[in-house]
Amino acid sequence: MKEILILGSQEYENSETTNYGDCILINTGSKLFIYDCGHEAHADKVISYMDKHGYEKATLILSHNDKDHFEGIRY
């Protein structure tokens, strides 16, 4: 199944970090790409998605070196 999932920072409006970048998952059916990591709260959703679809690894693409685009990477 091919799928694109966008986790936006707007999901966390009540947090102090509403200006965090998005996290975009691109599933080609055989590979998973993660474009930016956004908010650390995205991590649980990314891990859950990977488990559900049987991915142990993903290719990470960072758009640029700003904290709001890679904060979730440590998870």
C-alpha positions, -999 to +999 in steps of 0.1 A: +000+000+000+013+034-009+006+061+016+016+096+028+010+106+064+015+141+076+018+148+113+015+185+117+025+207+146-010+221+148-019+189+167-001+202+197-017+237+199-018+236+237+019+229+241+046+255+243+061+242+211+034+249+185+060+263+161+076+229+155+079+216+120+059+187+105+068+151+102+059+134+070+059+096+065+061+084+029+054+047+025+061+034-010+049-001-001+084-014+001+103+014+018+095+040+044+108+076+043+105+101+071+108+137+060+117+158+090+109+147+126+092+177+139+079+176+175+091+149+199+054+140+204+054+127+167+078+099+178+051+077+193+029+079+162+059+072+139+069+041+160+033+029+161+031+033+123+063+015+117+053-014+139+018-016+123+033-018+088+063-040+097+091-015+092+122-018+114+141+009+095+133+040+076+153+065+055+154+098+072+154+131+052+160+164+070+150+195+051+174+217+071+193+220+104+168+237+126+157+221+159+120+223+150+127+199+121+148+173+139+136+174+176+118+140+173+149+122+159+162+112+193+132+090+199 
